[in-house]
Amino acid sequence: MDSSFSVQCYPEPMQITVELPDDIARQMIPAGRDPARAALEDMAVEAYRAHRVTEHQLATLLGLDRYELDGFLKQRGVWLDYSTGDLQREVELGQQLWKKRQQELAASSRTKLAGLLSSWKPLSKKHRMPAIDEPPKPLEI
Protein backbone atom coordinates (compact mmCIF):
# COMPACT_ATOMS: atom_id res chain seq x y z
CA MET A 1 0.00 0.00 0.00
CA ASP A 2 1.22 3.52 -0.80
CA SER A 3 2.37 5.05 2.50
CA SER A 4 2.07 8.62 1.14
CA PHE A 5 -1.72 8.32 0.97
CA SER A 6 -3.71 8.81 4.14
CA VAL A 7 -7.37 9.21 4.91
CA GLN A 8 -8.39 11.57 7.66
CA CYS A 9 -11.45 10.40 9.50
CA TYR A 10 -13.56 12.55 11.76
CA PRO A 11 -15.80 11.18 14.47
CA GLU A 12 -19.54 11.65 14.18
CA PRO A 13 -20.38 15.34 13.93
CA MET A 14 -21.63 17.02 17.08
CA GLN A 15 -25.06 18.55 16.88
CA ILE A 16 -25.76 21.63 18.99
CA THR A 17 -29.22 23.04 19.57
CA VAL A 18 -29.61 26.68 20.55
CA GLU A 19 -32.92 28.18 21.54
CA LEU A 20 -33.35 31.91 20.89
CA PRO A 21 -36.38 34.13 21.19
CA ASP A 22 -37.69 34.97 17.72
CA ASP A 23 -37.12 38.71 18.02
CA ILE A 24 -33.45 38.25 18.99
CA ALA A 25 -32.92 35.55 16.34
CA ARG A 26 -34.25 38.00 13.69
CA GLN A 27 -31.70 40.59 14.88
CA MET A 28 -28.81 38.12 14.95
CA ILE A 29 -29.44 36.24 11.71
CA PRO A 30 -29.88 38.22 8.48
CA ALA A 31 -33.08 37.56 6.56
CA GLY A 32 -32.74 34.78 4.02
CA ARG A 33 -29.72 33.19 5.72
CA ASP A 34 -29.77 29.65 7.04
CA PRO A 35 -29.74 30.07 10.84
CA ALA A 36 -27.67 26.90 11.36
CA ARG A 37 -25.05 28.03 8.84
CA ALA A 38 -24.91 31.55 10.30
CA ALA A 39 -24.41 30.15 13.81
CA LEU A 40 -21.73 27.73 12.58
CA GLU A 41 -19.84 30.52 10.76
CA ASP A 42 -20.01 32.87 13.76
CA MET A 43 -18.86 30.19 16.19
CA ALA A 44 -16.08 29.00 13.88
CA VAL A 45 -14.75 32.52 13.25
CA GLU A 46 -14.61 33.24 16.96
CA ALA A 47 -12.75 29.97 17.56
CA TYR A 48 -10.27 30.99 14.85
CA ARG A 49 -9.80 34.47 16.35
CA ALA A 50 -9.10 32.87 19.73
CA HIS A 51 -6.56 30.47 18.12
CA ARG A 52 -8.61 27.42 19.08
CA VAL A 53 -8.76 26.17 15.48
CA THR A 54 -6.25 26.47 12.64
CA GLU A 55 -6.90 28.05 9.27
CA HIS A 56 -6.99 24.58 7.72
CA GLN A 57 -9.52 23.35 10.29
CA LEU A 58 -11.68 26.43 9.73
CA ALA A 59 -11.64 25.93 5.95
CA THR A 60 -12.52 22.25 6.37
CA LEU A 61 -15.32 23.03 8.81
CA LEU A 62 -16.85 25.62 6.49
CA GLY A 63 -16.20 23.70 3.27
CA LEU A 64 -14.13 26.51 1.74
CA ASP A 65 -10.90 26.45 -0.22
CA ARG A 66 -8.04 28.66 0.92
CA TYR A 67 -8.98 31.60 -1.35
CA GLU A 68 -12.65 31.48 -0.39
CA LEU A 69 -11.61 31.35 3.26
CA ASP A 70 -9.40 34.41 2.82
CA GLY A 71 -12.35 36.37 1.38
CA PHE A 72 -14.68 35.05 4.08
CA LEU A 73 -12.31 36.17 6.85
CA LYS A 74 -11.78 39.60 5.27
CA GLN A 75 -15.55 40.14 5.08
CA ARG A 76 -15.65 39.51 8.81
CA GLY A 77 -12.70 41.79 9.59
CA VAL A 78 -10.35 38.94 10.51
CA TRP A 79 -6.85 39.64 9.23
CA LEU A 80 -3.78 37.47 9.10
CA ASP A 81 -1.81 37.28 12.32
CA TYR A 82 1.35 38.39 10.52
CA SER A 83 3.98 40.62 12.07
CA THR A 84 6.85 42.62 10.59
CA GLY A 85 9.11 39.96 12.13
CA ASP A 86 7.28 37.31 10.09
CA LEU A 87 7.79 39.40 6.96
CA GLN A 88 11.50 39.89 7.71
CA ARG A 89 11.98 36.13 8.17
CA GLU A 90 10.26 35.46 4.83
CA VAL A 91 12.39 38.09 3.07
CA GLU A 92 15.58 36.54 4.50
CA LEU A 93 14.45 33.04 3.50
CA GLY A 94 13.59 34.29 0.01
CA GLN A 95 17.05 35.83 -0.34
CA GLN A 96 18.72 32.58 0.79
CA LEU A 97 16.64 30.54 -1.66
CA TRP A 98 17.40 33.00 -4.49
CA LYS A 99 21.15 32.80 -3.78
CA LYS A 100 21.00 28.99 -3.71
CA ARG A 101 19.08 28.92 -7.00
CA GLN A 102 21.60 31.24 -8.65
CA GLN A 103 24.43 28.93 -7.50
CA GLU A 104 22.57 25.92 -8.90
CA LEU A 105 22.05 27.67 -12.24
CA ALA A 106 25.71 28.72 -12.40
CA ALA A 107 26.86 25.15 -11.65
CA SER A 108 24.46 23.79 -14.27
CA SER A 109 25.76 26.28 -16.85
CA ARG A 110 29.37 25.33 -16.09
CA THR A 111 28.51 21.63 -16.47
CA LYS A 112 26.79 22.24 -19.80
CA LEU A 113 29.69 24.36 -21.05
CA ALA A 114 32.22 21.71 -19.98
CA GLY A 115 30.18 19.10 -21.88
CA LEU A 116 30.13 21.25 -25.02
CA LEU A 117 33.84 21.94 -24.80
CA SER A 118 34.70 18.28 -24.29
CA SER A 119 32.81 17.32 -27.46
CA TRP A 120 34.25 20.21 -29.53
CA LYS A 121 36.42 19.27 -32.45
CA PRO A 122 38.34 21.85 -34.45
CA LEU A 123 37.17 22.46 -37.98
CA SER A 124 39.26 21.13 -40.82
CA LYS A 125 41.64 23.61 -42.39
CA LYS A 126 39.32 23.87 -45.36
CA HIS A 127 36.46 25.23 -43.18
CA ARG A 128 38.42 27.54 -40.94
CA MET A 129 38.14 31.29 -41.11
CA PRO A 130 41.38 33.00 -42.17
CA ALA A 131 43.39 34.54 -39.39
CA ILE A 132 43.12 38.31 -39.14
CA ASP A 133 46.73 38.92 -40.09
CA GLU A 134 46.66 36.61 -43.13
CA PRO A 135 46.35 38.48 -46.44
CA PRO A 136 43.15 37.76 -48.31
CA LYS A 137 43.42 35.18 -51.06
CA PRO A 138 42.81 36.46 -54.56
CA LEU A 139 39.54 35.42 -56.12
CA GLU A 140 39.81 32.91 -58.90
CA ILE A 141 37.63 33.75 -61.84
Secondary structure, DSSP 8 states (H G I E B T S, - for coil): --TT-----------------HHHHHHHS-TTS-HHHHHHHHHHHHHHHTTSS-HHHHHHHHT--HHHHHHHHHHTT------HHHHHHHHHHHHHHHHHHHHHHHHHHHHHHHHHHHT-----GGGS---TTS-------
